[in-house]
Every structure is written in C-alpha cells, then in structure tokens.
Amino acid sequence: MGMTMTQKILAAHAGLDNVVPGQLITAKVDMLLANDISGSVSVNVFDDAGFEEVFDKSKIALVMDHFTPNKDIKSAEQCVTCRTFAKRFDIDHYYDVGTMGIEHALLPEKGLVAAGEIIVGADSHTCTYGALGAFSTGVGSTDLAASMATGQTWFKVPSALKFNLTGELQEDVSGKDVILHIIGMIGVDGALYKSMEFTGPGVASLSIDDRFTICNMAIEAGGKNGIFPVDKTTKDYMEGRVDREYTIYEADSDAEYDQVYDIDLSTLKPTVAFPHLPGNSRTIDKVGDVPIQQSVIGSCTNGRLSDMRIAAEILKGQKVHPDVRCIIVPATQQIYKECIKLGYLETFIDAGCVVSTPTCGPCMGGHMGILAEGERCVSTTNRNFVGRMGHTKSEIYLASPAVAAASAIAGKIVAPERRV
C-alpha cells in the first residue's frame, strides 16, 4: 500500500520505510513552537520533570503574541517565565514586544519552517505550515516540554482525506471562503484526526497566503493537519527565507484515502460562518440582514500582507459605519512596516479604523476587541465559539477580509462591491 504525503514525512522522521494509519511512532521534530500562554506551562513542566538542557536551541521558537503587550499582571508573569527560559538556554528564536508577530505568520516569514519538515507547537493552529508541504500539528504543553528536551515526540499516524481542487477562484473569493465551504460540507468533526491533503490542478491558482489560511483552519474540521503539494508557488515563497536544504515529498499514486472530495473553485462564493461553529457556513447570498457592531481583520488566519491589501482596496476613500468598530491587526512587524510603506495604514485610519500591533488579542477574547452582550462581530479569525470574543451572548461571524471590510462600511454583513 502506498503512502500519502503526510505518511511519508512521518515515516522519514521516524526512520521507517513505511507507516500505516493507526500506527504509533516516535519521530524527530525540526521545530518546536510555543507562545506566552502555552510556553509558560511548557517551561514549568520542563523544570518539574528535572530536564536540564534543551535538545537544540536553534529549533525552539517562543513567540509572545497572545496577551502581549501584556494586558495584566498574570500575562506579564507568563512572559517573564518564557523570557527567563529563553535567556537561560540562549534560545535563538525568541520574539517579544517589538520583534514578535502572530506566531503562525511569523515562523514562515522568518524561514523557520520548510517543506518536508515536522513542526509541532503548543497551539492548535500550528497546522498552518502544511501550506509549505510540511507536517505541522498542535500538541499539548506537556508533550512540548518533553520534546524541548529530547527533540522527539510521538504520533498516531493519521489516515487521510483527499481534496481534489479544480478551476480558479472568482474575484473576491479567497482561501478563507474555500476552507469555510469545506468545513460546512464535511462538518467540524469531518476530518477528525485525519490528514487533509489538497491536490489537483486548482492548487496552482491558489496563492501561498490562500494555502496558509486553508491549512490554518484544518483543525476546525477536526483535522490532524492540512497539507499542500510543493510547487513553484511554494518554492518561490521559501526562496530567500529558508537557508537550509529541504525535502519534497509526494503522495504515492496508490496512496489510500478515506474519502475523496472534488471541489471546483470557480463555483465558490464569498462564505460566512454563522455562530457558533466554523461549520455553520452560508454563502453570502443566503446571509440575510445581519447588523454588526465590530469588524476584525487580522489574526494567524488572515493577517498577512495580501489580506491587508484587500482590506485597503475596499476601505480606500470610504468610512466605517458609525455603529461599527473596525480593528485591523497586521500579523507581523514586517507586515506592519509594509502597510506603512504602501499607504495602507493611512487608508485604514482615514476610514475610521484602529490599527493594532501584532497580537492574537481580539481573536481569542484576550484584549483589544472584547464584545459586550448582544454585540455581533464579523471577523477574519478562525473560531466563533460561544464567548470566544467576549460575552457569552455575543456573536461572531467568520468571513474573508473582503467581506469583513465591506461589512465594516455597510454596518451589516455584505459582499464587497466589484473594484476597478
């Protein structure tokens, strides 16, 4: 029996010729990731276990992005724990206020992840890096602590779902609409502990940012990981970023999949996930009249430069509706700088938006965007669970940057108007 792309990566890192779904393996990891919340837990577990050395200080990344700049005493103490650990072991990749970005945008930008590698992070959206042809997945803080000492972790080899993509996306339809469509189609547990493997001629038409967004939300379908084949788009992104050799893996022609889904990208429309699940999706023509009080454009899902560009194109010369608060969050300092150079920040501010330093704050209801009872938010983030962004009686509607920007102007969820 042939192996899928994911299974090949796992086999290689476990030193095995072949693996099968359900098999338990121990595999070497190429990069470990934690943030200010999960990292502080991992550090305490590391110390409690009596570990005295990290396996490789160049293969650990600590990114202070969830509650930073610190919102309260507890969050400040969490960062102190991570900061002290980073200094103690001279960790190469420690990112704090002034250098940090949202972790899943920052690591690819810095070239810390590459095709064929295994990356594990104490954050569920670590699956983002499958866009580069890597196996990446979230783990618990305890497992991460052990991996920091040993350079290894355990996996149950996942079976796979195949998504055969054809056609090209229409204007103002993006990777966010693709993944919301897929989750709506298969459900929030439709890929439970499975690898979501994307292939087909339609892949070539997707930008690397589209692919990051799609893989980022694989976890919202229950997936163990999402992964794309390595093509010219992937190689072009890694060129000048990744300074080491990488390996390209391809699925065998006789690889087995639990199910194959055929998706014609040209048929997709802007899509919105209604409360309170990412799988509760509707196309924009079936949304109805949904007034909003807040719009958030950013996060590890949609805070990249292309997302900022789309938002700026729609907001340019416009004004945010007086009943709406529009929060823009560039995902990294580099993206923030590019927004300044390209005039996007001036466009946002002139439109009546507030522009934040890179942070996960609004996405997970930490700070800078908390909702009151009865308020609705359209957001480019990845989760819309009850109370995710504030009051348990508030509502989150997930959408693309195009829809979120247009909705901020209209004061209700709408499709963007065609742009010249």
C-alpha positions as CSV (number, residue, x, y, z in Angstrom):
1,M,0.0,0.0,0.0
2,G,1.3,3.4,-0.9
3,M,1.7,6.3,1.5
4,T,0.1,9.8,1.5
5,M,2.3,12.9,1.6
6,T,1.9,13.2,5.4
7,Q,2.6,9.5,6.0
8,K,5.9,9.8,4.0
9,I,7.1,12.7,6.1
10,L,6.2,10.8,9.3
11,A,8.0,7.7,8.1
12,A,11.1,9.5,7.2
13,H,11.3,11.3,10.6
14,A,10.7,8.0,12.4
15,G,13.4,6.3,10.5
16,L,10.9,3.8,9.0
17,D,10.4,2.6,5.4
18,N,6.7,2.6,5.7
19,V,3.9,3.6,8.1
20,V,0.2,2.8,8.2
21,P,-2.8,4.6,9.7
22,G,-3.2,4.0,13.4
23,Q,0.5,3.1,13.9
24,L,2.1,4.6,16.9
25,I,5.6,6.1,16.1
26,T,8.3,8.2,17.7
27,A,9.6,10.9,15.3
28,K,12.2,13.6,15.3
29,V,11.0,17.2,15.1
30,D,12.5,20.0,13.1
31,M,11.0,23.0,15.0
32,L,9.1,23.4,18.3
33,L,6.8,26.3,19.0
34,A,5.1,27.8,22.0
35,N,3.5,31.2,22.8
36,D,3.3,33.2,26.0
37,I,0.3,31.1,27.3
38,S,1.3,27.6,26.3
39,G,5.0,28.3,26.7
40,S,4.8,29.2,30.3
41,V,3.1,25.9,31.0
42,S,5.7,24.0,29.0
43,V,8.6,25.7,30.9
44,N,7.1,24.8,34.2
45,V,6.6,21.2,33.1
46,F,10.2,21.1,31.7
47,D,11.5,22.3,35.1
48,D,9.3,20.0,37.2
49,A,10.4,17.0,35.1
50,G,14.0,17.8,36.0
51,F,15.2,18.5,32.5
52,E,18.5,20.4,32.5
53,E,19.2,21.0,28.8
54,V,17.2,21.7,25.6
55,F,17.9,19.4,22.7
56,D,18.7,22.2,20.2
57,K,18.4,25.9,21.0
58,S,18.1,26.7,17.3
59,K,15.0,24.5,16.9
60,I,12.8,26.1,19.5
61,A,10.7,29.2,18.9
62,L,9.0,31.2,21.7
63,V,6.6,33.9,20.4
64,M,4.9,36.3,22.8
65,D,1.8,37.0,20.9
66,H,-1.4,36.2,22.8
67,F,-1.5,38.7,25.7
68,T,1.2,41.0,24.6
69,P,1.8,43.8,25.1
70,N,0.8,42.4,28.5
71,K,-2.8,43.1,29.4
72,D,-2.5,42.3,33.2
73,I,-0.2,41.0,35.9
74,K,-0.8,37.4,35.1
75,S,0.1,37.8,31.4
76,A,3.2,39.7,32.4
77,E,4.3,36.9,34.6
78,Q,3.7,34.4,31.8
79,C,6.0,36.3,29.6
80,V,8.7,36.6,32.4
81,T,8.6,32.8,32.6
82,C,9.2,32.4,28.9
83,R,11.7,35.2,28.7
84,T,13.8,33.8,31.6
85,F,13.8,30.3,29.9
86,A,14.9,31.8,26.6
87,K,17.8,33.6,28.3
88,R,18.7,30.6,30.3
89,F,19.2,28.4,27.3
90,D,20.1,31.1,24.8
91,I,17.1,30.2,22.6
92,D,17.8,31.6,19.1
93,H,14.2,32.3,18.2
94,Y,12.6,34.3,21.0
95,Y,10.2,37.0,19.9
96,D,8.9,39.6,22.3
97,V,7.3,43.1,22.1
98,G,8.9,44.9,19.2
99,T,10.0,41.8,17.4
100,M,7.1,39.5,17.8
101,G,4.3,38.7,15.3
102,I,1.4,36.4,15.4
103,E,3.2,33.0,15.6
104,H,1.8,31.3,12.6
105,A,2.6,34.2,10.3
106,L,5.9,34.9,11.9
107,L,7.6,31.5,11.6
108,P,7.1,31.1,7.8
109,E,8.1,34.7,7.3
110,K,11.3,34.1,9.2
111,G,12.1,30.9,7.2
112,L,11.8,28.7,10.3
113,V,9.6,26.1,8.6
114,A,10.2,24.4,5.3
115,A,8.9,21.6,3.1
116,G,9.2,18.1,4.3
117,E,9.8,19.1,8.0
118,I,7.9,18.2,11.1
119,I,6.8,21.2,13.3
120,V,4.9,20.8,16.5
121,G,3.5,23.7,18.5
122,A,1.6,24.1,21.7
123,D,-1.1,25.9,19.8
124,S,-3.8,24.2,17.7
125,H,-3.3,26.3,14.6
126,T,0.2,25.1,14.2
127,C,-1.3,23.1,11.2
128,T,-0.8,26.3,9.2
129,Y,2.6,25.3,7.9
130,G,1.2,22.5,5.8
131,A,0.9,25.2,3.2
132,L,4.6,24.7,2.6
133,G,4.4,21.0,2.3
134,A,5.4,20.3,5.9
135,F,3.7,18.1,8.5
136,S,2.7,20.5,11.3
137,T,0.3,20.0,14.1
138,G,-0.6,21.2,17.6
139,V,0.4,19.3,20.7
140,G,-0.2,19.7,24.4
141,S,2.2,21.8,26.5
142,T,3.4,18.7,28.4
143,D,4.3,16.9,25.2
144,L,6.1,20.1,24.0
145,A,8.1,20.2,27.2
146,A,9.3,16.7,26.6
147,S,10.1,17.5,23.0
148,M,12.2,20.5,24.0
149,A,14.4,18.1,26.0
150,T,14.5,15.2,23.6
151,G,13.9,16.6,20.1
152,Q,11.3,13.9,19.5
153,T,7.6,13.3,20.1
154,W,5.0,10.5,19.4
155,F,2.3,10.4,16.8
156,K,-0.5,8.1,15.8
157,V,-0.2,8.0,12.0
158,P,-3.4,9.6,10.6
159,S,-5.5,8.3,7.7
160,A,-6.3,11.0,5.1
161,L,-8.9,12.8,3.2
162,K,-8.1,14.0,-0.4
163,F,-9.5,17.3,-1.7
164,N,-9.1,17.4,-5.4
165,L,-9.2,21.1,-6.5
166,T,-10.0,22.3,-10.0
167,G,-10.8,25.6,-11.6
168,E,-9.9,29.1,-10.2
169,L,-11.4,31.4,-7.6
170,Q,-13.6,34.2,-8.8
171,E,-12.9,37.8,-7.8
172,D,-13.3,38.5,-4.0
173,V,-13.3,34.8,-3.3
174,S,-10.3,33.6,-1.3
175,G,-8.8,30.8,0.7
176,K,-11.0,31.7,3.6
177,D,-14.1,31.0,1.5
178,V,-12.6,27.7,0.4
179,I,-12.0,26.4,3.9
180,L,-15.3,27.7,5.2
181,H,-17.0,25.9,2.3
182,I,-15.1,22.7,3.1
183,I,-15.9,22.8,6.9
184,G,-19.5,23.5,6.1
185,M,-19.5,20.5,3.8
186,I,-17.8,17.9,6.0
187,G,-18.6,19.3,9.4
188,V,-16.4,20.3,12.4
189,D,-15.5,16.7,13.0
190,G,-15.5,15.6,9.4
191,A,-11.7,15.2,9.4
192,L,-11.3,14.0,13.0
193,Y,-7.6,13.0,13.4
194,K,-7.2,12.8,9.7
195,S,-4.7,14.5,7.3
196,M,-6.5,16.9,5.0
197,E,-4.4,16.7,1.7
198,F,-5.1,19.2,-1.0
199,T,-4.2,18.4,-4.6
200,G,-5.4,18.8,-8.2
201,P,-4.9,21.4,-10.9
202,G,-6.7,24.1,-8.9
203,V,-3.9,24.2,-6.4
204,A,-1.7,26.2,-8.9
205,S,-4.2,29.0,-8.9
206,L,-4.1,29.5,-5.1
207,S,-1.6,31.9,-3.6
208,I,0.6,30.9,-0.8
209,D,-1.5,33.1,1.6
210,D,-4.7,31.2,0.4
211,R,-2.9,28.0,1.3
212,F,-1.8,29.2,4.7
213,T,-5.4,30.2,5.5
214,I,-6.8,26.8,4.4
215,C,-4.3,24.8,6.4
216,N,-4.7,27.1,9.4
217,M,-8.3,26.1,9.7
218,A,-7.9,22.3,9.1
219,I,-8.1,21.9,12.9
220,E,-11.6,23.5,12.7
221,A,-12.7,20.4,10.8
222,G,-11.0,18.2,13.4
223,G,-8.0,17.6,11.2
224,K,-4.7,16.4,12.5
225,N,-3.1,18.5,9.8
226,G,-3.6,20.1,6.4
227,I,-1.0,19.9,3.6
228,F,-0.4,21.1,0.1
229,P,2.0,19.8,-2.5
230,V,5.2,21.7,-3.1
231,D,5.1,23.6,-6.4
232,K,6.6,26.7,-7.9
233,T,4.5,28.9,-5.6
234,T,5.9,27.1,-2.5
235,K,9.4,27.3,-3.7
236,D,9.2,30.9,-4.6
237,Y,8.0,31.7,-1.1
238,M,10.8,29.7,0.6
239,E,13.4,31.2,-1.7
240,G,15.4,33.8,0.3
241,R,13.7,32.7,3.5
242,V,14.8,29.1,4.1
243,D,18.5,28.8,4.4
244,R,18.8,25.0,4.5
245,E,18.2,22.0,2.3
246,Y,14.6,20.7,2.4
247,T,12.9,17.6,1.1
248,I,9.9,17.4,-1.2
249,Y,7.5,14.5,-0.6
250,E,4.8,13.5,-2.9
251,A,1.9,11.1,-2.3
252,D,2.2,7.7,-3.9
253,S,-0.2,7.0,-6.8
254,D,-1.7,4.1,-4.9
255,A,-2.0,6.0,-1.6
256,E,-5.3,5.3,0.2
257,Y,-7.7,7.9,1.3
258,D,-10.8,7.5,3.5
259,Q,-12.7,9.8,1.1
260,V,-12.0,12.0,-1.9
261,Y,-13.8,15.3,-2.4
262,D,-13.9,17.1,-5.8
263,I,-14.2,20.9,-5.5
264,D,-14.5,23.3,-8.4
265,L,-13.0,26.5,-7.1
266,S,-14.8,28.6,-9.8
267,T,-18.2,27.7,-8.3
268,L,-17.4,29.1,-4.8
269,K,-18.9,32.3,-3.5
270,P,-17.9,34.5,-0.5
271,T,-18.9,32.4,2.5
272,V,-19.7,33.3,6.1
273,A,-19.7,31.0,9.1
274,F,-22.6,31.9,11.5
275,P,-22.5,31.4,15.3
276,H,-21.4,29.3,16.9
277,L,-19.4,26.9,14.8
278,P,-17.0,27.3,11.8
279,G,-19.0,24.7,10.0
280,N,-22.2,26.7,10.2
281,S,-21.5,28.3,6.9
282,R,-23.6,30.1,4.3
283,T,-22.8,31.7,1.0
284,I,-23.1,35.5,1.1
285,D,-26.4,35.5,-0.9
286,K,-28.0,33.5,1.9
287,V,-26.8,35.6,4.9
288,G,-29.8,37.9,5.1
289,D,-29.8,41.2,7.1
290,V,-27.2,40.8,9.9
291,P,-26.2,44.2,11.5
292,I,-22.7,44.2,13.2
293,Q,-21.0,46.3,15.8
294,Q,-17.4,45.2,15.2
295,S,-15.2,44.0,12.3
296,V,-11.8,42.4,12.9
297,I,-9.4,42.0,10.1
298,G,-6.2,40.1,11.1
299,S,-5.1,37.0,13.1
300,C,-3.0,34.0,12.1
301,T,-5.7,33.1,9.6
302,N,-5.9,36.4,7.7
303,G,-3.4,39.0,8.9
304,R,-0.9,38.7,6.0
305,L,0.0,41.5,3.6
306,S,-2.4,40.3,0.9
307,D,-5.2,40.4,3.4
308,M,-4.2,44.0,4.3
309,R,-4.1,44.9,0.6
310,I,-7.7,43.6,0.0
311,A,-9.0,45.4,3.1
312,A,-7.2,48.7,2.0
313,E,-8.6,48.4,-1.5
314,I,-12.2,48.2,-0.2
315,L,-11.8,50.8,2.6
316,K,-9.9,53.4,0.5
317,G,-12.0,56.6,0.3
318,Q,-14.7,55.0,2.4
319,K,-15.8,55.5,6.0
320,V,-16.5,52.8,8.6
321,H,-20.2,52.8,9.6
322,P,-20.8,54.9,12.7
323,D,-22.2,51.9,14.6
324,V,-19.1,49.7,13.8
325,R,-15.7,49.5,15.4
326,C,-13.2,48.2,12.8
327,I,-9.9,46.7,14.2
328,I,-7.0,46.0,11.8
329,V,-4.3,43.7,13.0
330,P,-1.2,43.2,10.7
331,A,0.2,39.8,11.7
332,T,3.9,40.7,12.0
333,Q,6.1,43.7,12.4
334,Q,7.3,43.3,8.8
335,I,3.8,43.3,7.5
336,Y,3.1,46.4,9.6
337,K,6.0,48.1,8.1
338,E,4.9,47.2,4.6
339,C,1.5,48.5,5.3
340,I,3.1,51.9,6.2
341,K,5.2,52.0,3.0
342,L,2.2,51.1,0.8
343,G,-0.1,53.7,2.5
344,Y,-2.5,51.1,3.9
345,L,-2.3,52.4,7.4
346,E,-3.3,55.9,6.3
347,T,-6.2,54.3,4.3
348,F,-7.3,52.4,7.4
349,I,-7.0,55.4,9.8
350,D,-8.7,57.8,7.3
351,A,-11.6,55.3,7.0
352,G,-12.0,55.3,10.8
353,C,-10.3,52.0,11.7
354,V,-7.9,51.4,14.6
355,V,-4.7,49.6,13.7
356,S,-3.1,47.3,16.3
357,T,0.3,46.0,17.0
358,P,0.6,42.3,16.0
359,T,-1.4,40.3,18.6
360,C,-3.8,37.4,18.9
361,G,-5.8,39.5,21.4
362,P,-9.1,40.0,19.6
363,C,-9.3,36.5,18.2
364,M,-9.3,34.7,21.5
365,G,-11.1,37.3,23.5
366,G,-7.9,38.3,25.3
367,H,-7.9,42.0,24.8
368,M,-8.4,44.8,22.3
369,G,-11.8,43.8,20.9
370,I,-13.9,42.3,23.6
371,L,-17.6,42.1,22.7
372,A,-20.5,43.1,25.1
373,E,-23.7,41.2,25.5
374,G,-25.8,41.2,22.3
375,E,-23.0,42.5,20.1
376,R,-22.1,41.0,16.7
377,C,-18.7,40.9,15.1
378,V,-17.7,39.8,11.6
379,S,-14.1,38.5,11.9
380,T,-11.4,37.1,9.7
381,T,-10.3,34.9,12.6
382,N,-10.8,31.1,12.8
383,R,-13.2,30.4,15.6
384,N,-16.7,31.6,16.5
385,F,-17.5,29.5,19.6
386,V,-19.7,30.8,22.4
387,G,-17.9,33.5,24.3
388,R,-14.8,33.3,22.1
389,M,-14.5,37.1,21.8
390,G,-16.2,38.2,24.9
391,H,-19.7,37.9,26.4
392,T,-21.4,34.5,26.0
393,K,-24.4,36.3,24.5
394,S,-22.3,38.0,21.8
395,E,-22.0,36.5,18.3
396,I,-19.0,36.0,15.9
397,Y,-19.4,35.6,12.1
398,L,-16.3,34.3,10.3
399,A,-15.5,35.7,6.9
400,S,-12.8,36.8,4.5
401,P,-11.0,40.2,4.7
402,A,-13.1,41.3,1.6
403,V,-16.4,40.6,3.4
404,A,-15.2,41.9,6.7
405,A,-14.0,45.2,5.2
406,A,-17.2,45.7,3.1
407,S,-19.3,44.9,6.1
408,A,-17.5,47.5,8.3
409,I,-18.6,50.1,5.8
410,A,-22.1,48.9,5.4
411,G,-22.8,48.2,9.1
412,K,-24.0,44.8,8.3
413,I,-22.6,41.6,6.6
414,V,-22.4,42.2,2.9
415,A,-20.4,41.1,-0.1
416,P,-17.8,43.6,-1.4
417,E,-18.7,45.6,-4.4
418,R,-16.6,45.0,-7.5
419,R,-13.4,47.0,-7.6
420,V,-11.6,48.5,-10.6
